[in-house]
Each structure stands twice: as structure tokens, then as C-alpha cells.
């Protein structure tokens, strides 16, 4: 199976490259930009085109959101012409108001924000024009490298002693870019073997957590590991923000369908986080020895 993914520097593109490098049954071509031409698509002739998510679209500029939507729609037109399946990963932030219960795949987001509605229109166009598509709604991504990696940015802020402000009343299910990459490979292999289970799916961690608690866990575990290395670092402090005074905003995705259809189990974000911090500390120690 051959896959083509756009945006070479995105944390999901890098995670997919790592996973594919360990397999003999999957080839990956990474395009540098988010734009694509018909000549590029014809030359690669992939079994699927993957578009990484625009992370945090709720705080992105309208121009950035519009550019992303237009790039996706351009890819849609090319995929339709070449009969290539399209995989579009999107942020759970499209569910602007969240929900009390876990959100099922059939629930199409209906945000009030104009920029978010622009992305919904793109999703509707995909559903209308391309039967072989995946719209994969993701919990907040975290990774150690690449754009939109979140975890790397957070670690750097803490190491620099900067105060980190984070919402205490927004609850979500984080997921590592590695877990998403592994799931996508498994799903696409099944679809490539004549499965017809195209459509919308949710991928997220299985433990709802507030943004503040997740960040606090990162800080605590990082501090513990640095102490174990004999490093005395005054990490930045955390500041809890509250935007929803009546009750927390819960943005929890129901991921049961991806398990039932493809057998994809969601990974515990705490285990993934611990693994990544172990890797980060190993690299940190090596850098210290070479300096």
C-alpha cells in the first residue's frame, strides 16, 4: 500500500513516517506543502491521500482557516478526478459547544464561529462528492517533534521558567500523533482490502482530562525525570484559567465505532505521555554529555 501525506513538517506526517519505516507492507510519500497538483498525484498514484489536521482552528486566524479549507477542497477535486480516496483529519474543536455525553460520529458539528463553519462546509463537500473518504476527528494531538506538536512547545516553556496559562474547565481526550499514525495505517490497510467502511470516525484518548490537569501531569512527570537525572531546573508555574463558569466544556469523542469496525483500540494518553517523556529525557541527557 502506498500513502501520500501533505505538509512534511506536521507532527502527524513525521509520526506516520516513523511508523511506516518499520513496516514492509506500506510505502509513504510526503509532500512538502499542503498544496497539491494533479501532476504530483498522478506521479505518486497513492492508495490514499492524507491531510493532517489544522490544529486549534478555534484560535487560528480566519485567513489561515480559509487557506486550509481551500487546500483541502483542491485536494478533493484532484482525488475525485483521479479516483483516489481522501483522508482528512480534523480537530475536535469543531464541536464548539461540546456535549454532556461522548459525541458520536454521526453528530456533525454545528459551530457558531464563522471560521469553524467554513471547515464544516468543506466536510459536507467531501461527503457529497467523494464516496471513498475518511473524515477523522481527533482529540488534541501531542508529540515531541513537528509543527503543532504541543508537547514540545509545552516542555520548552516550562524549561525556560515561563508561566503557562491553561484552561481548567475544558475537558477533552488527548491523543499522541504516534497513536493516530498507527491507527490510520491499520484502517487504510483494511479499506485497501475491499472494505467499504468509509465515512467519519473519531480517534482520541480514552481518559477525559482537563487541559490544566494534562499540563500539570506533564510538568510533574518532567520534574521527576529531571531530578532523576540529577538536574535542578526551576520549571515554570501553571496558571489555571476558567472560561466556562457554569460548568466545564466537555469535548469528549465517542470512539466506539472505530473499535467495532476496524478493531482500533484507543491508547491511554498517560502511557503515551510517559513514553515520550522518557524519550525526551534520553535525548536531553545525550545533549548534555556532548556539550
N, C-alpha and C positions, 0 to 999 in steps of 0.2 A: 504494500500500500504506500502510495506517495501522497504527502500532505504539503500544502503551501500555506505559510502563515505570514501575515504582514507585520510591519513595524518591528524591525530587528532588535531594537533596544528595549522593547517592552518586557517586563518581568515574566509574563506568560510565554513569550517567544523564547526567552532564554531557558525557562523551565522545560518547555517542550523539547528544545534542542538537547538538554541533558538526558531526558528520558529516552528519546529516540536513539541517542548514541549508544545506548546499552542494548538495543534490540536489533535483530537481523531481519525482522519482517516489516520494518517501516522506514521509509526514506522521508527526509524533511528538507524542504527548500524554504529559506527565509528571505523575504523581500525586504529591502531596506526601509521603505517608506510605507505609509498607509494607502498610498495611491497605487493603482494597478492599470496596466494596459492590456488590450486584447492580445498583443504580441507576446507579452510575458506569460499570460495564462495559457496560450496555445503552446508555447515553448516548454513550459513545465508539465502541462497536461496532468494536473493533480487529480486524485480521487476525491479531494475536498479542499476547499479554501477556508482558512480560519482567520477571523478578525478578532484580535484581542479587545478587551473592553476599554471604553473611556472611563477611567476610574474617577470617582467623585464628581459625576456630572452635575450634581445639585449645586456645587460651588464653582464649577467651571464657567468661563465667560461664554456668553451666547455665541460669540464668533467661533470659539473652539468646538462647542456642541454642534453648531451648524456645519462646520467643516467635517467633523466626524460623520455626521448623518449623510452628508453628500458623498463622502468617500465610500460609505457602506452601500449607498444606492447605486453608485457607479459600479461597484463590485457585483451587486445584484444583477445589473443589466448584462455584465460580461458573463456571469455564471449562467444566466438564463440562455444567452446566445450559444454558449459552449456546452450546455447541459452538465455543469459541474455543481455538485452540492455546496451549499454555503453554510458555514458555522459562524454565527455572530454571538459573541459573548457580551453580556450587558450587566451593568451594576444593579444591585438590589435597591439602590436609591431611587429607581423609577417608581417604587412603591412609596410615594412621598409621605403618606399618612400612616404607613404601617398597618397593623391589624392586631386585634387581641389574640387571635389564634394563628397558627402557622399558615402561611399563604400558599395555596395550591397553584399548580402550573396553569390551570385554565383561567385563572383570575388575571385578566390583562390590566396592567397599571393604568390608573386614570389621574395623573398628577395635575395640579393647578398651574404649576410653573410652565411658562411658555417654552423654555428650552427643553425641559423634560418631555413635553408633549411633542416636540419635534422628533425626538427619538422614538416615541410611541408610533408616530406616523411611519417611520422607517420600518419598524417591526411589522406593522399592518401590511405594508407594501411587500415585504418578504413573504408573509403568509399567503398573500393574494397571488403573487407572481411565480413563486418557485416552490413546487411541492416537496422537493428534496432539500430541506433546510433544517437546521437546528438553531433555535434561539435559546442560549444557555444563560440563565440568570444566576449570577454569582453573589455570594456573600463577600464582604470586604477581603481583598487579596492581601497577603503578606508574603514577602520574600526577602532574600539577602542581596539580590542584585537586580539591576534593570530599572527602567523608569516605572514609576508607580509602585515601587516595592514596599513602601510604608515602613516595614520593619527596619530597614537600613537607615531611613531618614530619622526614625524614632531613636535608634541607638546613637546616631551621631549627635542629635540634640542633647540626649542625656549625658553623653561623654563630654560635651562642651559645657556642661553645667547649666544649660538653658532651662528655664521653666517651661513645662509643656502643659498647655491648656487642652482639656479633652472633656467631651460630654459625659456626664454621669447618668443621664436619663434617656439615652438612646441604646437600645438593646438589639444586637444582631448576632450573626453566626459567622465568624471569620473563617477563611479557608486559605491554605497555602497555595501558591502558584504551582508547586510541585504536585499537589493532590489534584488540582484541576487538569494539569497536563496528563497525568496518568489516566484520569477518568476519560478525557477526550480520546486518547489513543484507544482505550478499550471499547468505547462506544462506537467510534468510527470503524474499527475492525469488524464489529458485529453488523453495522449498517452496510459495510462493503461486501458482506457475505449474504446479500439479498434480503436483509432485514428491511422492513418497511416502516419502522418505528420512528419516523421523522417527526419533528414538532418542537414544542417548548419543554425544557427541563430545568429543574433547579439543582444547583450544586452549592453546598455551603457546609460549614461545620455542623456538628450535632449538639453542641453545647451553647445555648444562648448566653450572651455575656454583654455587659455594658462596655462602651468604649473605654470608660475610665478603668474598669476592672481589668480589661485586657492590657491596657497600657501599664497599669500598676503591676501586673504579673510579669510583663517584660522587664520592668525596672527591678523588681525583686530578684528575679532569676539572673539577670545580668549582674547585679551587685554581688550575689552569692558566688557566681562563677569567677568574677574578677578577684574576689577575696581568696578564692581557692588557688588562683594563680599568683597570689602574693602582691596583687596590685591594689593600691589605695587610691580610689578615684571617687571624688565627690560628684556623684551623679546629680543631674538637675532634678528639681522637685516637680510634682504634678499638681495641677490646679483643676479642680472639678468644676465643670460648667453645667448649668441647668437651663435648658431652653423650653422644656415642656413641664410646666409647674403642676398641672392637674394629675397627670400620670405619665410614666415613661412611654416613649415612642418605641414600639416593638416592631422590628423589621426582620421577622424570622421566617425563613423559607421552608416549606414542606418538601423534603427531598425523597419522599417515599417512592415516587414514580420512577426515578432513575434507578432505584434499587430493584423494583419489581420488573422493569423492562430489560435492564442491562446488567443487573447484579452488581451495581456500583455502590459500595458502602462508603459512607462519609467518614472522613478521618477526624479524630479528636484534635482540635486546634492546639490543646496543651501539649500533646505529644509532638506534633509538628513544630511547635514553637521551641520546645526543649531541644529537639534535634538540630534546628537551625542555630540556636544559641551555642550549642556545643561546637558546631562547625565554625561559627564566627570566632569563638574563643581560641580554637586551634589556629586559625589564620592570624588572629591577634597576637598569639604567643610567638608564632613564626616571625611575624614582622618585628616584634621586639628583639628577637635573637639576632636578626640580620642588621638591625640599625646600630 
